[in-house]
Amino acid sequence: DEWEQEQCQWCDEVKQVLEKS
């Protein structure tokens, strides 16, 4: 899934924020 990698770019940031919450 090539699109998954691109989405991971912002997905990763969202995951970090969610974990920080």
C-alpha positions, -999 to +999 in steps of 0.1 A: +000+000+000+019+031-012-008+054+000-006+040+035+030+052+038+020+088+028-009+088+052+015+075+079+033+109+076+005+127+094-008+095+110+024+092+130+020+127+143-016+121+153-006+089+171+021+108+191-004+135+201-030+109+211-004+091+233+007+124+248-029+133+257 
